[in-house]
Amino acid sequence: KEDDGQPIASVRLTPDGKTALYAVGTELNDAQESANPESWTKGAKQQVFAIDVDAKNAAPRLLGEMGCPEEGCEDIQISPDGKQALWSAKKKLWIATTDGKQQAKELATVRGDAVSPKWSPDGKHIAFVSERGSHSFIAICDPGGNSVRYLAPTVDKDSMPRWSPDGKQIVFVRTPGQEAKLPLIPVRPQPWSLWIADEVSGTAHQLWHSGDKLDDSLPGLTEDTSLNFADGRIVFSSEQDGRNHLYSIPPSGGTPTLLTAGDFDVEDVTLTPDKKSVIFSSNQDDVDRRHLWRVSVSGGSPQEALTKGETMEWSPVVTADGKNILCLGSTATVPAMPYQLTANGRDMIAKQALGEFPSSSLVTPKQVIFKSEDGLTVHGQLFLPRNASGKVPGLVFMHGGPIRQMMLGFHYMDYYHNAYAMNEYLASRGYAVLSVNYRLGVMYGRAFREPPNTVWRGAAEYKDVVAAGRYLQALPEVDGDKIGLWGGSYGGFLTAMGLAKNS
């Protein structure tokens, strides 16, 4: 069928692998509407569907509406027996049967926003976060039950509930409750702690707590995906040494074990089916790319590289039998595609989907490293046009976010996947493009991501944009009198700064 412009998200398989669930449509805007690019007279909705994987000519089954509030909010949770699906939308939890016979209905009526639902291992209970603004609770509800119970409720903010394998305990994150009004300056640390609760009694005790320095703050990169019960340990992430690393700690407490030591940041995280190892993506030994690694949850041995070279890999998934690792990946000239890891690297899945993609017409960007006006080291990717005659005009590209990083290949986020393609197109039209990873971005450490005097505190990040322009001006291939800017979102803001300050 022709592309209708509706995105697909949160693709999930039932445990038996026979049914796929997914969400279709965009998140809601401020007017509580989903995007309608085809201008359908009935409008567009974000909905959840199920489809049988192996059945011929199978038709999707509508399970219910979603309509969640922000990009990346889609999160369908399937019960352990595969018979029910659960999701958060419109401040409530919704539950439906995967066979489509019972469409989505509200699970429970509670105050505030009900988010982050998690099934217990036996499928009898559902833990979720009851968000109340200045504080939040970990709540438990039973499908078909008559009441909701709360685990060790306080005036603090509790989040990220995770069940133990036997379903008797729940580990969660606790941060201090927020005061109603605080001055914007100075930047304050956000200390946090891990708590473990008894599912039956609801009592809880502190398992571990962070320090009170800025680097000890709750990490913003992987905290939701990295927190897991593993093989007799609990895995979590922390930036206490300035980089986003994985640690593990016994459920009984003690000193955490650092699992991923080194000058890099961890990003995507998943466990092997036996819970003995972590598979993760990082920029270890290749700062402007992503590769996959494996490490034991108990530590002891250095992490094992699963991929390397001039490719990029992310979003690892381990098959239920533990025998295969699948991921998404790209290169400088090949867009994101699914891969299966092998002893010799990786094999592309569904090669036919590439069709006649013009890889041979694309250029391979060069990694460039230069100094900003105040001496900060900044990374970028330089796209130079092929077969240029004479000097060419230059363009500086600024990503949005600003907590993003452009890389030496097609990006893992769809917007920046397209932005990378646009830089390739501009190079094909005779422009030299420098994509600059200005301060505030990720994967260069917390100090780079959370620097002083940036944004409304002084916009120091604009110094990196100016330095990128001067780097382009100094290149022998570039006409130094013809330097332009482009970018979207925060990159658009920096473009406007350039027009206002240096045009």
GUTIMI-344943 format. One record per residue (C-alpha): y, z, x. Coordinates in nm, 2 decimals. Layout:
# GUTIMI-344943
{dovo {Y Z X}}
...
//
This chain:
# GUTIMI-344943
{dovo {0.00 0.00 0.00}}
{dovo {0.36 -0.04 0.10}}
{dovo {0.54 0.25 0.25}}
{dovo {0.72 0.44 -0.03}}
{dovo {0.92 0.66 0.21}}
{dovo {0.76 0.98 0.11}}
{dovo {0.64 1.19 0.41}}
{dovo {0.29 1.36 0.42}}
{dovo {0.27 1.71 0.56}}
{dovo {0.04 2.01 0.60}}
{dovo {-0.28 1.80 0.61}}
{dovo {-0.58 2.04 0.58}}
{dovo {-0.96 2.01 0.56}}
{dovo {-1.18 2.24 0.36}}
{dovo {-1.43 2.43 0.57}}
{dovo {-1.71 2.19 0.48}}
{dovo {-1.49 1.89 0.59}}
{dovo {-1.55 1.72 0.25}}
{dovo {-1.20 1.75 0.10}}
{dovo {-0.85 1.69 0.25}}
{dovo {-0.54 1.86 0.11}}
{dovo {-0.19 1.76 0.18}}
{dovo {0.17 1.77 0.06}}
{dovo {0.37 1.46 -0.03}}
{dovo {0.75 1.44 -0.05}}
{dovo {1.04 1.60 0.12}}
{dovo {1.16 1.96 0.11}}
{dovo {1.43 2.04 -0.15}}
{dovo {1.80 2.00 -0.08}}
{dovo {2.07 2.23 -0.19}}
{dovo {2.06 2.07 -0.54}}
{dovo {1.69 2.15 -0.56}}
{dovo {1.59 1.78 -0.53}}
{dovo {1.35 1.59 -0.31}}
{dovo {1.45 1.27 -0.14}}
{dovo {1.40 0.96 -0.36}}
{dovo {1.44 0.66 -0.12}}
{dovo {1.28 0.42 -0.37}}
{dovo {1.52 0.53 -0.65}}
{dovo {1.23 0.60 -0.89}}
{dovo {1.36 0.65 -1.24}}
{dovo {1.16 0.96 -1.28}}
{dovo {1.28 1.10 -0.95}}
{dovo {1.07 1.23 -0.67}}
{dovo {0.89 1.56 -0.63}}
{dovo {0.72 1.74 -0.34}}
{dovo {0.36 1.79 -0.46}}
{dovo {0.02 1.90 -0.33}}
{dovo {-0.28 1.67 -0.36}}
{dovo {-0.65 1.69 -0.27}}
{dovo {-0.89 1.40 -0.20}}
{dovo {-1.26 1.37 -0.13}}
{dovo {-1.30 1.24 0.23}}
{dovo {-1.62 1.05 0.20}}
{dovo {-1.62 0.92 -0.16}}
{dovo {-1.55 0.55 -0.20}}
{dovo {-1.24 0.46 -0.39}}
{dovo {-1.16 0.83 -0.43}}
{dovo {-0.83 0.91 -0.61}}
{dovo {-0.60 1.19 -0.51}}
{dovo {-0.61 1.50 -0.74}}
{dovo {-0.27 1.66 -0.81}}
{dovo {-0.29 2.04 -0.75}}
{dovo {0.07 2.12 -0.83}}
{dovo {0.43 2.11 -0.72}}
{dovo {0.55 2.25 -0.40}}
{dovo {0.93 2.21 -0.34}}
{dovo {0.97 2.43 -0.03}}
{dovo {1.32 2.48 0.11}}
{dovo {1.34 2.36 0.47}}
{dovo {1.20 2.11 0.72}}
{dovo {0.85 2.20 0.83}}
{dovo {0.81 2.46 0.55}}
{dovo {0.49 2.30 0.41}}
{dovo {0.19 2.53 0.48}}
{dovo {-0.12 2.49 0.26}}
{dovo {-0.37 2.77 0.31}}
{dovo {-0.73 2.70 0.20}}
{dovo {-0.96 2.98 0.10}}
{dovo {-1.27 3.05 0.33}}
{dovo {-1.50 2.90 0.07}}
{dovo {-1.28 2.59 0.03}}
{dovo {-1.25 2.63 -0.35}}
{dovo {-0.89 2.75 -0.37}}
{dovo {-0.55 2.65 -0.21}}
{dovo {-0.25 2.86 -0.17}}
{dovo {0.11 2.79 -0.07}}
{dovo {0.46 2.93 -0.07}}
{dovo {0.74 2.75 -0.25}}
{dovo {1.04 2.84 -0.47}}
{dovo {1.03 3.20 -0.35}}
{dovo {0.68 3.25 -0.49}}
{dovo {0.31 3.21 -0.40}}
{dovo {0.11 2.94 -0.59}}
{dovo {-0.26 2.91 -0.62}}
{dovo {-0.48 2.63 -0.74}}
{dovo {-0.84 2.52 -0.73}}
{dovo {-0.92 2.24 -0.48}}
{dovo {-1.12 2.05 -0.75}}
{dovo {-0.80 2.00 -0.95}}
{dovo {-0.94 2.17 -1.26}}
{dovo {-0.69 2.46 -1.24}}
{dovo {-0.35 2.34 -1.13}}
{dovo {-0.11 2.57 -0.95}}
{dovo {0.00 2.89 -1.11}}
{dovo {0.21 3.18 -0.98}}
{dovo {-0.01 3.43 -0.79}}
{dovo {0.21 3.74 -0.84}}
{dovo {0.56 3.83 -0.95}}
{dovo {0.73 4.03 -0.68}}
{dovo {1.09 4.09 -0.57}}
{dovo {1.24 3.88 -0.30}}
{dovo {1.08 3.58 -0.14}}
{dovo {0.70 3.56 -0.10}}
{dovo {0.62 3.37 0.22}}
{dovo {0.36 3.33 0.49}}
{dovo {0.04 3.38 0.29}}
{dovo {-0.29 3.44 0.48}}
{dovo {-0.64 3.46 0.33}}
{dovo {-0.87 3.75 0.43}}
{dovo {-1.19 3.63 0.60}}
{dovo {-1.40 3.70 0.29}}
{dovo {-1.15 3.53 0.06}}
{dovo {-1.10 3.84 -0.16}}
{dovo {-0.75 3.93 -0.05}}
{dovo {-0.42 3.76 0.04}}
{dovo {-0.17 3.90 0.28}}
{dovo {0.19 3.78 0.27}}
{dovo {0.55 3.87 0.36}}
{dovo {0.78 4.00 0.08}}
{dovo {1.12 3.91 0.22}}
{dovo {1.40 4.12 0.08}}
{dovo {1.69 4.01 0.30}}
{dovo {1.78 4.31 0.52}}
{dovo {1.42 4.42 0.53}}
{dovo {1.07 4.29 0.45}}
{dovo {0.72 4.41 0.38}}
{dovo {0.36 4.31 0.44}}
{dovo {0.20 4.29 0.10}}
{dovo {-0.16 4.24 -0.01}}
{dovo {-0.26 4.08 -0.34}}
{dovo {-0.60 4.00 -0.48}}
{dovo {-0.65 3.67 -0.67}}
{dovo {-0.69 3.77 -1.03}}
{dovo {-0.59 4.13 -0.95}}
{dovo {-0.33 4.34 -1.14}}
{dovo {-0.12 4.49 -0.86}}
{dovo {0.03 4.43 -0.52}}
{dovo {0.01 4.69 -0.24}}
{dovo {0.23 4.73 0.07}}
{dovo {0.13 4.82 0.43}}
{dovo {0.34 5.10 0.58}}
{dovo {0.67 4.99 0.41}}
{dovo {0.99 5.09 0.58}}
{dovo {1.35 4.96 0.60}}
{dovo {1.25 4.74 0.90}}
{dovo {1.15 4.37 0.88}}
{dovo {0.78 4.31 0.89}}
{dovo {0.64 3.96 0.94}}
{dovo {0.35 3.74 1.06}}
{dovo {0.04 3.92 0.91}}
{dovo {-0.29 3.83 1.08}}
{dovo {-0.64 3.95 0.96}}
{dovo {-0.90 4.09 1.19}}
{dovo {-1.23 3.90 1.19}}
{dovo {-1.40 4.17 0.98}}
{dovo {-1.11 4.18 0.73}}
{dovo {-1.05 4.55 0.78}}
{dovo {-0.73 4.54 0.98}}
{dovo {-0.40 4.34 0.98}}
{dovo {-0.18 4.31 1.28}}
{dovo {0.19 4.22 1.22}}
{dovo {0.53 4.20 1.39}}
{dovo {0.80 4.46 1.32}}
{dovo {1.17 4.42 1.40}}
{dovo {1.46 4.65 1.32}}
{dovo {1.62 4.61 0.98}}
{dovo {1.94 4.41 0.99}}
{dovo {2.28 4.57 0.93}}
{dovo {2.49 4.40 0.66}}
{dovo {2.78 4.31 0.90}}
{dovo {2.79 4.29 1.28}}
{dovo {3.04 4.13 1.51}}
{dovo {2.94 3.79 1.64}}
{dovo {3.01 3.90 2.00}}
{dovo {2.83 4.02 2.21}}
{dovo {2.48 3.87 2.18}}
{dovo {2.24 4.15 2.11}}
{dovo {1.87 4.19 2.20}}
{dovo {1.62 4.17 1.92}}
{dovo {1.35 4.43 2.02}}
{dovo {1.02 4.40 1.84}}
{dovo {0.68 4.56 1.82}}
{dovo {0.32 4.49 1.72}}
{dovo {0.17 4.71 1.45}}
{dovo {-0.19 4.73 1.32}}
{dovo {-0.27 4.84 0.97}}
{dovo {-0.58 4.95 0.78}}
{dovo {-0.63 4.72 0.49}}
{dovo {-0.77 4.99 0.26}}
{dovo {-0.54 5.29 0.32}}
{dovo {-0.23 5.09 0.40}}
{dovo {-0.15 5.31 0.70}}
{dovo {-0.03 5.16 1.03}}
{dovo {0.05 5.25 1.38}}
{dovo {0.24 5.08 1.66}}
{dovo {0.02 4.89 1.90}}
{dovo {0.28 4.77 2.15}}
{dovo {0.66 4.75 2.17}}
{dovo {0.90 4.53 2.37}}
{dovo {1.17 4.64 2.60}}
{dovo {1.54 4.64 2.50}}
{dovo {1.68 4.37 2.72}}
{dovo {1.77 4.02 2.61}}
{dovo {1.45 3.87 2.76}}
{dovo {1.25 4.12 2.56}}
{dovo {1.37 3.98 2.23}}
{dovo {1.13 3.83 1.98}}
{dovo {1.05 3.48 2.11}}
{dovo {1.16 3.19 1.90}}
{dovo {0.93 2.92 2.04}}
{dovo {0.57 3.01 1.94}}
{dovo {0.56 3.36 1.79}}
{dovo {0.41 3.24 1.46}}
{dovo {0.13 3.03 1.61}}
{dovo {0.05 3.24 1.91}}
{dovo {-0.02 3.57 1.72}}
{dovo {-0.39 3.58 1.67}}
{dovo {-0.69 3.81 1.66}}
{dovo {-0.92 3.68 1.93}}
{dovo {-1.25 3.79 2.09}}
{dovo {-1.19 4.17 2.08}}
{dovo {-0.82 4.12 2.17}}
{dovo {-0.49 4.03 2.01}}
{dovo {-0.31 3.73 2.16}}
{dovo {0.07 3.71 2.13}}
{dovo {0.37 3.55 2.31}}
{dovo {0.66 3.72 2.49}}
{dovo {0.95 3.61 2.71}}
{dovo {0.98 3.94 2.89}}
{dovo {0.97 3.76 3.23}}
{dovo {1.21 3.49 3.12}}
{dovo {0.95 3.23 3.02}}
{dovo {0.75 3.20 2.70}}
{dovo {0.40 3.32 2.80}}
{dovo {0.08 3.43 2.63}}
{dovo {-0.05 3.79 2.66}}
{dovo {-0.35 3.97 2.51}}
{dovo {-0.41 4.33 2.42}}
{dovo {-0.71 4.53 2.28}}
{dovo {-0.67 4.64 1.91}}
{dovo {-0.69 4.99 2.04}}
{dovo {-0.38 4.94 2.25}}
{dovo {-0.31 4.96 2.62}}
{dovo {-0.12 4.74 2.87}}
{dovo {-0.10 4.37 2.78}}
{dovo {-0.27 4.11 3.01}}
{dovo {-0.06 3.81 3.11}}
{dovo {-0.27 3.50 3.04}}
{dovo {-0.03 3.22 3.14}}
{dovo {0.16 3.31 3.46}}
{dovo {0.40 3.06 3.61}}
{dovo {0.73 2.89 3.59}}
{dovo {0.68 2.71 3.26}}
{dovo {0.68 2.77 2.88}}
{dovo {0.40 2.76 2.63}}
{dovo {0.44 2.57 2.31}}
{dovo {0.15 2.48 2.07}}
{dovo {-0.13 2.74 2.06}}
{dovo {-0.48 2.74 1.90}}
{dovo {-0.80 2.93 1.95}}
{dovo {-1.15 2.79 2.01}}
{dovo {-1.39 2.86 1.72}}
{dovo {-1.56 3.14 1.92}}
{dovo {-1.22 3.31 1.97}}
{dovo {-1.29 3.34 2.34}}
{dovo {-1.03 3.09 2.47}}
{dovo {-0.68 2.97 2.39}}
{dovo {-0.60 2.60 2.40}}
{dovo {-0.23 2.54 2.44}}
{dovo {0.04 2.29 2.54}}
{dovo {0.30 2.36 2.80}}
{dovo {0.52 2.19 3.06}}
{dovo {0.34 2.35 3.36}}
{dovo {0.36 2.14 3.67}}
{dovo {0.53 1.86 3.47}}
{dovo {0.86 2.01 3.33}}
{dovo {0.96 1.71 3.12}}
{dovo {0.63 1.63 2.96}}
{dovo {0.35 1.83 2.77}}
{dovo {-0.01 1.87 2.87}}
{dovo {-0.30 2.07 2.73}}
{dovo {-0.45 2.38 2.90}}
{dovo {-0.73 2.63 2.84}}
{dovo {-0.73 3.00 2.93}}
{dovo {-0.97 3.29 2.85}}
{dovo {-0.82 3.55 2.60}}
{dovo {-0.93 3.82 2.84}}
{dovo {-0.75 3.67 3.14}}
{dovo {-0.89 3.70 3.49}}
{dovo {-0.89 3.33 3.58}}
{dovo {-0.60 3.08 3.60}}
{dovo {-0.55 2.84 3.32}}
{dovo {-0.75 2.51 3.33}}
{dovo {-0.57 2.18 3.30}}
{dovo {-0.73 1.96 3.03}}
{dovo {-0.49 1.67 3.06}}
{dovo {-0.24 1.56 3.33}}
{dovo {-0.06 1.25 3.46}}
{dovo {0.21 1.03 3.30}}
{dovo {0.09 1.09 2.94}}
{dovo {0.19 1.36 2.70}}
{dovo {-0.03 1.57 2.47}}
{dovo {0.04 1.83 2.20}}
{dovo {-0.09 1.98 1.87}}
{dovo {-0.44 2.06 1.99}}
{dovo {-0.72 2.11 1.74}}
{dovo {-1.08 2.22 1.83}}
{dovo {-1.36 2.10 1.60}}
{dovo {-1.56 2.36 1.42}}
{dovo {-1.86 2.32 1.65}}
{dovo {-1.64 2.38 1.95}}
{dovo {-1.75 2.06 2.12}}
{dovo {-1.44 1.84 2.09}}
{dovo {-1.07 1.88 2.13}}
{dovo {-0.84 1.65 1.94}}
{dovo {-0.47 1.62 1.98}}
{dovo {-0.17 1.40 1.94}}
{dovo {-0.03 1.22 2.24}}
{dovo {0.20 0.95 2.37}}
{dovo {0.34 0.78 2.68}}
{dovo {0.67 0.63 2.78}}
{dovo {0.57 0.30 2.61}}
{dovo {0.30 0.40 2.35}}
{dovo {0.41 0.60 2.04}}
{dovo {0.24 0.92 1.91}}
{dovo {-0.13 0.86 1.83}}
{dovo {-0.44 1.08 1.78}}
{dovo {-0.67 1.13 2.08}}
{dovo {-1.00 1.29 2.17}}
{dovo {-1.02 1.46 2.50}}
{dovo {-1.29 1.35 2.74}}
{dovo {-1.41 1.45 3.09}}
{dovo {-1.20 1.17 3.23}}
{dovo {-0.89 1.23 3.02}}
{dovo {-0.84 1.11 2.66}}
{dovo {-0.95 0.84 2.43}}
{dovo {-0.73 0.70 2.16}}
{dovo {-0.85 0.73 1.80}}
{dovo {-0.77 0.45 1.55}}
{dovo {-0.64 0.21 1.81}}
{dovo {-0.61 -0.06 1.54}}
{dovo {-0.32 0.14 1.38}}
{dovo {-0.10 0.04 1.68}}
{dovo {-0.12 -0.33 1.57}}
{dovo {0.12 -0.54 1.77}}
{dovo {0.33 -0.26 1.90}}
{dovo {0.55 -0.40 2.18}}
{dovo {0.46 -0.16 2.46}}
{dovo {0.50 -0.43 2.72}}
{dovo {0.86 -0.48 2.62}}
{dovo {0.96 -0.12 2.67}}
{dovo {1.10 0.04 2.98}}
{dovo {0.97 0.36 3.14}}
{dovo {1.25 0.61 3.18}}
{dovo {1.31 0.78 3.51}}
{dovo {1.34 1.16 3.54}}
{dovo {1.69 1.25 3.67}}
{dovo {1.81 1.59 3.78}}
{dovo {2.17 1.66 3.84}}
{dovo {2.42 1.95 3.86}}
{dovo {2.66 2.04 3.58}}
{dovo {3.03 2.12 3.64}}
{dovo {2.95 2.49 3.70}}
{dovo {2.64 2.42 3.92}}
{dovo {2.37 2.45 3.65}}
{dovo {2.07 2.22 3.71}}
{dovo {2.03 1.98 3.42}}
{dovo {1.74 1.73 3.35}}
{dovo {1.76 1.40 3.18}}
{dovo {1.58 1.07 3.12}}
{dovo {1.74 0.75 3.24}}
{dovo {1.66 0.42 3.06}}
{dovo {1.77 0.11 3.26}}
{dovo {1.77 -0.24 3.11}}
{dovo {1.54 -0.49 3.26}}
{dovo {1.67 -0.80 3.44}}
{dovo {2.03 -0.70 3.40}}
{dovo {2.29 -0.93 3.56}}
{dovo {2.58 -0.74 3.69}}
{dovo {2.70 -0.40 3.59}}
{dovo {2.60 -0.27 3.24}}
{dovo {2.77 -0.03 3.00}}
{dovo {2.63 0.32 2.99}}
{dovo {2.55 0.56 2.70}}
{dovo {2.49 0.93 2.70}}
{dovo {2.25 1.06 2.43}}
{dovo {2.26 1.42 2.32}}
{dovo {1.97 1.55 2.11}}
{dovo {2.02 1.78 1.81}}
{dovo {1.90 2.12 1.74}}
{dovo {2.02 2.23 1.99}}
{dovo {1.69 2.41 2.07}}
{dovo {1.51 2.08 2.16}}
{dovo {1.40 1.89 2.47}}
{dovo {1.38 1.52 2.51}}
{dovo {1.10 1.40 2.73}}
{dovo {0.96 1.12 2.95}}
{dovo {0.79 0.96 2.65}}
{dovo {0.77 0.94 2.27}}
{dovo {0.85 1.28 2.12}}
{dovo {0.63 1.50 1.91}}
{dovo {0.90 1.55 1.64}}
{dovo {0.95 1.25 1.41}}
{dovo {1.33 1.25 1.43}}
{dovo {1.33 1.25 1.81}}
{dovo {1.04 1.01 1.82}}
{dovo {1.28 0.77 1.65}}
{dovo {1.57 0.88 1.87}}
{dovo {1.35 0.79 2.18}}
{dovo {1.27 0.45 2.02}}
{dovo {1.65 0.40 1.97}}
{dovo {1.71 0.47 2.34}}
{dovo {1.45 0.21 2.42}}
{dovo {1.62 -0.04 2.19}}
{dovo {1.96 0.03 2.34}}
{dovo {1.81 -0.04 2.69}}
{dovo {1.67 -0.36 2.55}}
{dovo {2.02 -0.46 2.45}}
{dovo {2.16 -0.41 2.79}}
{dovo {2.27 -0.05 2.80}}
{dovo {2.19 0.21 3.06}}
{dovo {2.11 0.52 2.85}}
{dovo {2.10 0.88 2.99}}
{dovo {1.93 1.12 2.76}}
{dovo {2.06 1.47 2.87}}
{dovo {1.88 1.80 2.81}}
{dovo {2.19 2.01 2.80}}
{dovo {2.18 2.39 2.81}}
{dovo {2.07 2.55 2.48}}
{dovo {1.75 2.34 2.49}}
{dovo {1.39 2.46 2.53}}
{dovo {1.13 2.46 2.80}}
{dovo {1.35 2.55 3.09}}
{dovo {1.33 2.92 3.03}}
{dovo {1.51 3.17 2.81}}
{dovo {1.82 3.19 3.03}}
{dovo {1.87 2.81 2.98}}
{dovo {1.81 2.83 2.61}}
{dovo {2.03 3.13 2.55}}
{dovo {2.32 3.09 2.80}}
{dovo {2.66 3.26 2.78}}
{dovo {2.98 3.10 2.65}}
{dovo {2.81 2.83 2.44}}
{dovo {2.85 2.70 2.09}}
{dovo {3.15 2.88 1.92}}
{dovo {3.16 3.12 2.22}}
{dovo {3.30 2.85 2.45}}
{dovo {3.09 2.53 2.42}}
{dovo {2.99 2.55 2.78}}
{dovo {2.71 2.30 2.70}}
{dovo {2.98 2.03 2.69}}
{dovo {3.01 2.06 3.06}}
{dovo {2.65 1.91 3.09}}
{dovo {2.76 1.62 2.87}}
{dovo {3.05 1.55 3.10}}
{dovo {2.83 1.58 3.41}}
{dovo {2.59 1.33 3.25}}
{dovo {2.87 1.08 3.20}}
{dovo {2.98 1.12 3.56}}
{dovo {2.62 1.07 3.68}}
{dovo {2.61 0.74 3.48}}
{dovo {2.95 0.64 3.62}}
{dovo {2.82 0.68 3.98}}
{dovo {2.52 0.46 3.93}}
{dovo {2.56 0.12 4.10}}
{dovo {2.40 -0.06 3.80}}
{dovo {2.66 0.09 3.55}}
{dovo {3.02 -0.02 3.47}}
{dovo {3.19 0.32 3.51}}
{dovo {3.47 0.22 3.27}}
{dovo {3.23 0.17 2.98}}
{dovo {3.06 0.50 2.90}}
{dovo {2.98 0.58 2.54}}
{dovo {2.82 0.87 2.36}}
{dovo {2.57 0.90 2.07}}
{dovo {2.37 1.17 1.90}}
{dovo {2.28 1.32 1.57}}
{dovo {2.33 1.67 1.42}}
{dovo {2.43 1.90 1.72}}
{dovo {2.43 1.58 1.93}}
{dovo {2.68 1.44 1.68}}
{dovo {2.89 1.75 1.73}}
{dovo {2.89 1.69 2.10}}
{dovo {2.98 1.33 2.05}}
{dovo {3.28 1.44 1.85}}
{dovo {3.37 1.68 2.13}}
{dovo {3.36 1.39 2.37}}
{dovo {3.58 1.18 2.15}}
{dovo {3.83 1.47 2.12}}
{dovo {3.84 1.58 2.48}}
{dovo {3.76 1.28 2.70}}
{dovo {3.81 0.96 2.51}}
//
